[in-house]
Every structure is written in C-alpha cells, then in structure tokens.
Amino acid sequence: MKRISVMLIAIVCVVVLAAGFACAEYELPPGVKSPDEVDFGGKMVTIIRGALPDLVHDPNRVDRAKELFNVEFNEIRLESADQIIARIMAGDSKYDIIRTPHREGYFALVSAGMLLPADDYLPDEFFEWLPPADRYTIEKLKYQGQRYGIGVHEDVFNESIMIMSYNRDLIEKYGLPDPWELYLAGEWTYDKLEELATVITEDTDGDGVIDQRGIDDVAGRDAFIRFAHSNGAETAVQEYGKWVFAYNRENAIEAFNTIIRWREKGIMGSGSYDAGKVGFKIHTHLAGNRHAQAAGVNFGFVPMPRGPHAERHYYPTFAFWMMTLPTNAEAPEDLIALANYLYRPGDRQQKLDEQIDLYMTDQQHFRMYMEAIDSWQGEGDPFQSTDIWTVLSTPVSDVLGGRKGAAAAMDEIAPQVQALLDDLFKQ
C-alpha cells in the first residue's frame, strides 16, 4: 500500500499549527526566570542521557542559549541510577540537567534523595502550563507528595502509548463488524472482542490443531500488566496520600480471569500476527506495529477493549520520561530557566510527524493515535525495574498458567508488595 505522505487535511493543520507555535518567540513559563536574569559565567552545563535540541524549525536555539545564558554544553549518556548516583556523589553533577525514562532508575534516584524537588522552585501555575503529557507524567511520578519534573520532555505525545492492532482482512473474511466502528459506537468491550475472536479462531488446514487465533497470547508479567489497565487495574494506586497494592482487587482479578478464560477457550494463544494468522494483537504502540506493516498485514488500530470495571478506554504507557535536576544542583533556578529555554512545547511535533509518515497508512490510523494522545491521563505502570515487578513475576505467570487462582495468588503476595511500597515511599 502506498504510504500517504501527508495524512489528509487534519494532519496538515496539526503540522502547520505546531510549526507556527514552535517557531514563535520564546514564551516564558510561569515562575521561570527570564534569560536576561541568568548568567552562568561560561560554565559547562551537562545534559544527562538526553540530547541538546536539534530542531529543523529552530536550528539556532542552542547557539542563542550559549550567548543569552553565557554557558557551554556537554552531553553524557548515562543509563542507570548507579551511574548517575556515582556522578552526584563525586560532586560532578552541580550543573547537570537529567533527561531519563523512569525505567532507568527514577525511583532509585528519588528515594535515595538524589533529585531536587521541583515544587521548591516552581509554582503550581508552571505545572498547569506544561503540555498534558508532561503534566500527567510529573504527577504520576510524585514522590512523598512532591513533584520532580522541571519542564518539557514528552511534549506533544508519549510514543509508548499502547493501542490494539487488528487484521482487517480477517475481519472482512468472516463478515465481522469493524472494531473501529464498534469503538465509535461505544460498543468495544471485552465481550465484543471475545465474540469476534471466537469466530476468527480456526483450524484452517483441517489437521485438528488450531492454527489461527483470535487474539495473540498474554502469557507473562509484562504483557498482563499492560493489558490489566483495560479493566482499570493497576499494580498499586495512590489513596489518601499513600501507595496501596491493588492487584488483589476485583478489577485486577477479573482481568486475570478474562485472560484465563480466553486461553482455555483457545481464542488466545500462540500465533503470528505478522504472518496474518492472528486477528487481534492485544497491545502494541505505533512503532511496535512496524513488523506487521513490513509484512504487508492490512491492519487497523483500536483501543484495547473496555473491561467491565473501566470508566473509559485506557492507553497505558511503558515509559515515563522526565527532566529533573540532581540534588546538589547549584543555582537550580538558573538551570530551570536554561532547561525551559532549550526544551519547549511543540518541539516534538517533528517526531510525531515522522512517526505518522513511517507507521500510518490511512486516516483511521491517524484518528486512533490522536485520540489516544488526547485521552491519555498518565495511565501506565511506573514500577518497572523495581523489586515490585520482580515479586510479581512468578505469581502472575502461575495464575496465567493455571497453577494458582488469581485471588489467592495476589492475596499471598499483597503483604510483601505493600511492604516494598511502604519502604520505597517511606510511608
């Protein structure tokens, strides 16, 4: 299929508006110093993990920042909390700006007191001013009631947002309703997915073995944690100022039992979506569907179906990126001013445009992805790369493998996970 290089009028409008915004005069965020109030005296500021802006629409921004702030820049790619902590402990981080995903040790850093609380330097109005993707991320990653993000990172979208992919040819072959139309009608639910998947599941070559599945498998911890959001379930939730283990609640147990039922019915199991032998890929992200695209699968996008306990369709992410400062930052208000001058709302529109051009082939793809972006409110599990996921691994596999009941297995680990949460958040 020939790629649509400009995704109809809607995409043109988005690109034009974003480009105009990005090229506009620098908008001073609430509570942030103006460039003319800051002078680094020629010192070197180091960007950790991320990169300096390299913008087609504003190619001279870094040079202007050097002049306005009297500063020089360096970039270091550190990808673990241990490396960043070592740098902080050595006193080398006093002029660092850190741009990292939560999976590379955010909680290890913040719980060890290695990051600077942003609330000490920025007003509420600043966080309200941020693009939604950053505002929700910073709220999600609060620690002991304090926010740590100091500016824009995700900007217009979090590219790890999860959506579902489905094989249009199989839907048409079996005369089934289009999942996208079901979604628009408010009818895209667990029950409806099960109904469609049951029809698609088949022994197509008559050898007595199912070789075409309705849904690809959810066989382990990572896949289940991402699926569980579709029923409003999270490993832990914030209640009354405290993180509380929540996988022993009804919405999570029902998500477990739904997967078990689908596997027992045979409509979910092993199979190759990329080879056209699976109807629904339970969750993917935009770039994650590239193999199916390369294989020529005629795919559509739709949210994961809404479970009985879900208030809406959810789009969980698997990476929360944030811009922070080390706890020993010198002149933090000056670093915040510099960071917000360098990284601005609208900068990542170019990245979104690239993904649209690479991974979308029609308007429906675009509409689904933009709805996901507009609907996202911070859903996604923030505890990957912590001991919490380690403890969950075997029990989740045991439940999905039919070796333990969901309620019993989750109740069994609840005290251990809660103790980890209490220790992590010092609550």
DRENVEXNU-14388 format. One record per residue (C-alpha): residue in one letter; residue number from 0; z, y negated, x negated; chain. Coordinates in steps of 0.05 Angstrom, whole numbers, plus 5000, padded with zeros to 4 digits. Example, Ala and Ser with C-alpha at 12.3 -4.5 7.8 and 13.67 -1.06 7.14 Angstrom:
BEGIN
   r     k      z      y      x   c
   A     0   5156   5090   4754   A
   S     1   5143   5021   4727   A
//
This chain:
BEGIN
   r     k      z      y      x   c
   M     0   5000   5000   5000   A
   K     1   4982   4932   4973   A
   R     2   5043   4890   4958   A
   I     3   5049   4826   4998   A
   S     4   5058   4774   4943   A
   V     5   5085   4721   4989   A
   M     6   5126   4750   5046   A
   L     7   5096   4712   5103   A
   I     8   5116   4642   5123   A
   A     9   5190   4657   5125   A
   I    10   5193   4674   5051   A
   V    11   5151   4613   5033   A
   C    12   5202   4570   5069   A
   V    13   5261   4602   5034   A
   V    14   5229   4594   4966   A
   V    15   5209   4522   4977   A
   L    16   5277   4502   5004   A
   A    17   5314   4538   4948   A
   A    18   5269   4509   4894   A
   G    19   5279   4440   4921   A
   F    20   5354   4449   4921   A
   A    21   5356   4477   4851   A
   C    22   5314   4421   4823   A
   A    23   5356   4367   4857   A
   E    24   5404   4322   4819   A
   Y    25   5468   4357   4798   A
   E    26   5517   4360   4857   A
   L    27   5588   4351   4831   A
   P    28   5631   4405   4864   A
   P    29   5696   4383   4897   A
   G    30   5753   4376   4848   A
   V    31   5710   4386   4786   A
   K    32   5705   4335   4730   A
   S    33   5641   4296   4721   A
   P    34   5603   4309   4656   A
   D    35   5617   4238   4633   A
   E    36   5692   4254   4634   A
   V    37   5685   4312   4585   A
   D    38   5674   4313   4510   A
   F    39   5682   4379   4472   A
   G    40   5673   4343   4405   A
   G    41   5618   4390   4383   A
   K    42   5659   4453   4393   A
   M    43   5627   4521   4406   A
   V    44   5634   4550   4477   A
   T    45   5621   4624   4483   A
   I    46   5592   4658   4544   A
   I    47   5621   4729   4550   A
   R    48   5577   4784   4579   A
   G    49   5532   4738   4618   A
   A    50   5476   4694   4591   A
   L    51   5461   4620   4590   A
   P    52   5416   4597   4646   A
   D    53   5342   4608   4632   A
   L    54   5311   4572   4690   A
   V    55   5238   4562   4707   A
   H    56   5256   4505   4754   A
   D    57   5304   4471   4706   A
   P    58   5287   4493   4635   A
   N    59   5323   4435   4600   A
   R    60   5391   4445   4632   A
   V    61   5424   4477   4572   A
   D    62   5399   4423   4525   A
   R    63   5423   4370   4573   A
   A    64   5491   4404   4576   A
   K    65   5496   4403   4500   A
   E    66   5483   4329   4500   A
   L    67   5526   4309   4560   A
   F    68   5586   4352   4541   A
   N    69   5578   4346   4465   A
   V    70   5581   4421   4459   A
   E    71   5546   4481   4426   A
   F    72   5537   4550   4456   A
   N    73   5544   4623   4435   A
   E    74   5535   4687   4474   A
   I    75   5572   4753   4463   A
   R    76   5561   4817   4504   A
   L    77   5630   4848   4514   A
   E    78   5630   4902   4567   A
   S    79   5702   4927   4572   A
   A    80   5770   4898   4586   A
   D    81   5795   4925   4520   A
   Q    82   5743   4885   4481   A
   I    83   5759   4821   4520   A
   I    84   5834   4831   4513   A
   A    85   5826   4841   4438   A
   R    86   5788   4776   4434   A
   I    87   5841   4739   4474   A
   M    88   5898   4768   4434   A
   A    89   5864   4748   4369   A
   G    90   5860   4676   4394   A
   D    91   5784   4675   4392   A
   S    92   5775   4661   4467   A
   K    93   5801   4590   4474   A
   Y    94   5732   4564   4491   A
   D    95   5704   4625   4528   A
   I    96   5672   4629   4596   A
   I    97   5673   4701   4622   A
   R    98   5619   4727   4670   A
   T    99   5631   4801   4685   A
   P   100   5628   4853   4741   A
   H   101   5695   4879   4768   A
   R   102   5678   4950   4746   A
   E   103   5684   4929   4673   A
   G   104   5759   4919   4677   A
   Y   105   5774   4859   4721   A
   F   106   5839   4888   4747   A
   A   107   5859   4910   4677   A
   L   108   5850   4838   4654   A
   V   109   5882   4803   4712   A
   S   110   5942   4850   4718   A
   A   111   5956   4841   4643   A
   G   112   5957   4765   4651   A
   M   113   5893   4756   4612   A
   L   114   5857   4710   4662   A
   L   115   5873   4639   4683   A
   P   116   5888   4628   4758   A
   A   117   5834   4581   4785   A
   D   118   5880   4555   4840   A
   D   119   5919   4518   4787   A
   Y   120   5859   4473   4773   A
   L   121   5814   4474   4835   A
   P   122   5827   4453   4907   A
   D   123   5812   4494   4970   A
   E   124   5752   4450   4982   A
   F   125   5719   4476   4919   A
   F   126   5721   4548   4943   A
   E   127   5696   4528   5012   A
   W   128   5637   4493   4977   A
   L   129   5615   4555   4940   A
   P   130   5557   4599   4966   A
   P   131   5584   4654   5012   A
   A   132   5570   4710   4962   A
   D   133   5616   4677   4911   A
   R   134   5668   4653   4961   A
   Y   135   5676   4723   4991   A
   T   136   5678   4755   4922   A
   I   137   5732   4709   4897   A
   E   138   5773   4721   4960   A
   K   139   5764   4796   4953   A
   L   140   5788   4795   4881   A
   K   141   5850   4754   4893   A
   Y   142   5910   4777   4852   A
   Q   143   5980   4764   4877   A
   G   144   5953   4712   4924   A
   Q   145   5915   4673   4871   A
   R   146   5841   4663   4861   A
   Y   147   5809   4671   4793   A
   G   148   5736   4653   4802   A
   I   149   5716   4584   4776   A
   G   150   5645   4577   4801   A
   V   151   5578   4607   4818   A
   H   152   5555   4675   4796   A
   E   153   5526   4715   4855   A
   D   154   5497   4652   4886   A
   V   155   5446   4669   4940   A
   F   156   5458   4745   4942   A
   N   157   5495   4804   4914   A
   E   158   5439   4851   4893   A
   S   159   5482   4913   4900   A
   I   160   5488   4905   4976   A
   M   161   5479   4974   5009   A
   I   162   5427   4987   5063   A
   M   163   5396   5051   5091   A
   S   164   5324   5073   5078   A
   Y   165   5285   5117   5126   A
   N   166   5218   5154   5125   A
   R   167   5173   5121   5176   A
   D   168   5122   5178   5173   A
   L   169   5174   5229   5194   A
   I   170   5198   5184   5250   A
   E   171   5127   5178   5275   A
   K   172   5111   5252   5265   A
   Y   173   5167   5273   5311   A
   G   174   5156   5217   5362   A
   L   175   5225   5187   5349   A
   P   176   5246   5115   5364   A
   D   177   5242   5067   5305   A
   P   178   5313   5058   5276   A
   W   179   5297   4985   5264   A
   E   180   5284   4975   5338   A
   L   181   5348   5013   5354   A
   Y   182   5386   4966   5308   A
   L   183   5356   4904   5341   A
   A   184   5376   4933   5409   A
   G   185   5448   4944   5386   A
   E   186   5440   5020   5390   A
   W   187   5441   5040   5317   A
   T   188   5503   5085   5315   A
   Y   189   5529   5150   5285   A
   D   190   5509   5186   5348   A
   K   191   5438   5159   5347   A
   L   192   5428   5176   5273   A
   E   193   5454   5247   5287   A
   E   194   5405   5254   5345   A
   L   195   5345   5233   5303   A
   A   196   5367   5273   5242   A
   T   197   5374   5336   5284   A
   V   198   5301   5332   5305   A
   I   199   5276   5320   5234   A
   T   200   5316   5377   5203   A
   E   201   5269   5437   5199   A
   D   202   5247   5499   5163   A
   T   203   5176   5475   5154   A
   D   204   5148   5535   5117   A
   G   205   5179   5590   5160   A
   D   206   5218   5625   5105   A
   G   207   5284   5620   5143   A
   V   208   5312   5565   5098   A
   I   209   5317   5492   5117   A
   D   210   5273   5453   5070   A
   Q   211   5271   5386   5108   A
   R   212   5335   5349   5121   A
   G   213   5350   5293   5169   A
   I   214   5398   5259   5121   A
   D   215   5409   5263   5046   A
   D   216   5476   5290   5023   A
   V   217   5542   5255   5016   A
   A   218   5576   5305   4970   A
   G   219   5626   5267   4928   A
   R   220   5674   5209   4920   A
   D   221   5626   5152   4903   A
   A   222   5577   5166   4959   A
   F   223   5632   5176   5010   A
   I   224   5669   5112   4992   A
   R   225   5605   5073   5004   A
   F   226   5590   5109   5069   A
   A   227   5661   5101   5097   A
   H   228   5651   5026   5104   A
   S   229   5602   5041   5161   A
   N   230   5662   5061   5203   A
   G   231   5704   5001   5179   A
   A   232   5743   5044   5130   A
   E   233   5766   5022   5060   A
   T   234   5809   5057   5009   A
   A   235   5860   5001   5015   A
   V   236   5867   4938   5057   A
   Q   237   5906   4874   5050   A
   E   238   5961   4867   5103   A
   Y   239   6017   4816   5104   A
   G   240   6004   4797   5032   A
   K   241   6004   4869   5006   A
   W   242   5951   4921   4989   A
   V   243   5961   4984   5030   A
   F   244   5928   5052   5023   A
   A   245   5883   5062   5084   A
   Y   246   5844   5127   5075   A
   N   247   5894   5164   5118   A
   R   248   5877   5121   5179   A
   E   249   5835   5142   5238   A
   N   250   5772   5105   5217   A
   A   251   5771   5139   5149   A
   I   252   5788   5208   5177   A
   E   253   5732   5201   5227   A
   A   254   5683   5182   5172   A
   F   255   5704   5245   5134   A
   N   256   5697   5289   5195   A
   T   257   5629   5259   5212   A
   I   258   5601   5278   5144   A
   I   259   5632   5348   5150   A
   R   260   5600   5357   5219   A
   W   261   5532   5335   5194   A
   R   262   5536   5382   5135   A
   E   263   5558   5440   5178   A
   K   264   5501   5427   5227   A
   G   265   5452   5428   5168   A
   I   266   5424   5360   5184   A
   M   267   5454   5332   5120   A
   G   268   5444   5368   5054   A
   S   269   5404   5374   4991   A
   G   270   5332   5350   4993   A
   S   271   5286   5300   4961   A
   Y   272   5277   5235   4998   A
   D   273   5227   5213   4945   A
   A   274   5185   5275   4960   A
   G   275   5183   5259   5034   A
   K   276   5229   5317   5054   A
   V   277   5288   5276   5079   A
   G   278   5288   5229   5139   A
   F   279   5345   5182   5120   A
   K   280   5373   5160   5053   A
   I   281   5444   5145   5075   A
   H   282   5452   5085   5029   A
   T   283   5411   5050   4976   A
   H   284   5402   4980   4951   A
   L   285   5337   4942   4944   A
   A   286   5321   4961   4873   A
   G   287   5351   5030   4884   A
   N   288   5294   5048   4930   A
   R   289   5242   5038   4875   A
   H   290   5233   5113   4863   A
   A   291   5214   5125   4935   A
   Q   292   5168   5066   4932   A
   A   293   5135   5092   4869   A
   A   294   5127   5160   4901   A
   G   295   5089   5129   4959   A
   V   296   5142   5140   5013   A
   N   297   5127   5098   5074   A
   F   298   5198   5072   5083   A
   G   299   5235   5024   5128   A
   F   300   5303   4991   5120   A
   V   301   5360   4990   5169   A
   P   302   5436   4982   5161   A
   M   303   5479   5043   5156   A
   P   304   5494   5063   5228   A
   R   305   5555   5033   5261   A
   G   306   5613   5082   5268   A
   P   307   5659   5082   5329   A
   H   308   5712   5041   5293   A
   A   309   5665   4990   5262   A
   E   310   5665   4920   5291   A
   R   311   5596   4906   5262   A
   H   312   5545   4934   5213   A
   Y   313   5573   4931   5143   A
   Y   314   5536   4923   5077   A
   P   315   5584   4947   5022   A
   T   316   5571   4928   4950   A
   F   317   5587   4967   4888   A
   A   318   5593   4908   4840   A
   F   319   5631   4843   4848   A
   W   320   5612   4793   4794   A
   M   321   5655   4733   4779   A
   M   322   5661   4676   4729   A
   T   323   5731   4667   4700   A
   L   324   5769   4636   4643   A
   P   325   5816   4671   4593   A
   T   326   5890   4656   4600   A
   N   327   5891   4619   4533   A
   A   328   5833   4572   4551   A
   E   329   5841   4503   4520   A
   A   330   5821   4445   4564   A
   P   331   5808   4490   4625   A
   E   332   5786   4432   4669   A
   D   333   5733   4414   4618   A
   L   334   5709   4487   4615   A
   I   335   5707   4489   4691   A
   A   336   5665   4426   4691   A
   L   337   5617   4455   4639   A
   A   338   5612   4522   4676   A
   N   339   5595   4489   4741   A
   Y   340   5543   4445   4708   A
   L   341   5510   4506   4676   A
   Y   342   5511   4553   4736   A
   R   343   5494   4523   4804   A
   P   344   5479   4543   4876   A
   G   345   5406   4562   4883   A
   D   346   5396   4586   4812   A
   R   347   5389   4659   4830   A
   Q   348   5336   4647   4884   A
   Q   349   5285   4663   4830   A
   K   350   5318   4731   4820   A
   L   351   5316   4744   4895   A
   D   352   5243   4724   4897   A
   E   353   5228   4773   4841   A
   Q   354   5263   4829   4879   A
   I   355   5225   4812   4942   A
   D   356   5160   4816   4905   A
   L   357   5177   4881   4869   A
   Y   358   5210   4921   4923   A
   M   359   5187   4897   4991   A
   T   360   5120   4912   5023   A
   D   361   5126   4882   5092   A
   Q   362   5164   4833   5136   A
   Q   363   5212   4885   5163   A
   H   364   5238   4898   5093   A
   F   365   5249   4824   5084   A
   R   366   5283   4814   5151   A
   M   367   5331   4871   5139   A
   Y   368   5351   4848   5070   A
   M   369   5360   4776   5090   A
   E   370   5404   4798   5149   A
   A   371   5446   4839   5100   A
   I   372   5454   4778   5055   A
   D   373   5472   4733   5113   A
   S   374   5520   4784   5144   A
   W   375   5559   4804   5081   A
   Q   376   5632   4783   5082   A
   G   377   5660   4815   5020   A
   E   378   5657   4889   5041   A
   G   379   5656   4939   4985   A
   D   380   5710   4976   4946   A
   P   381   5739   4936   4888   A
   F   382   5778   4994   4856   A
   Q   383   5722   5030   4817   A
   S   384   5743   5040   4745   A
   T   385   5816   5042   4764   A
   D   386   5864   5101   4770   A
   I   387   5858   5096   4845   A
   W   388   5787   5124   4843   A
   T   389   5809   5177   4794   A
   V   390   5863   5201   4842   A
   L   391   5814   5202   4900   A
   S   392   5761   5243   4865   A
   T   393   5786   5314   4875   A
   P   394   5816   5305   4945   A
   V   395   5752   5273   4971   A
   S   396   5710   5329   4942   A
   D   397   5757   5381   4971   A
   V   398   5752   5350   5041   A
   L   399   5676   5345   5039   A
   G   400   5672   5415   5012   A
   G   401   5714   5442   5069   A
   R   402   5772   5464   5025   A
   K   403   5822   5416   5056   A
   G   404   5829   5378   5121   A
   A   405   5817   5303   5116   A
   A   406   5883   5281   5147   A
   A   407   5925   5329   5106   A
   A   408   5889   5313   5040   A
   M   409   5895   5238   5049   A
   D   410   5968   5241   5071   A
   E   411   5982   5283   5010   A
   I   412   5956   5230   4961   A
   A   413   5979   5169   5000   A
   P   414   6046   5161   4963   A
   Q   415   6011   5167   4895   A
   V   416   5956   5117   4912   A
   Q   417   6006   5069   4943   A
   A   418   6048   5072   4880   A
   L   419   5987   5055   4839   A
   L   420   5972   4996   4885   A
   D   421   6043   4972   4881   A
   D   422   6042   4976   4806   A
   L   423   5974   4944   4799   A
   F   424   5991   4884   4843   A
   K   425   6065   4882   4825   A
   Q   426   6082   4882   4899   A
//
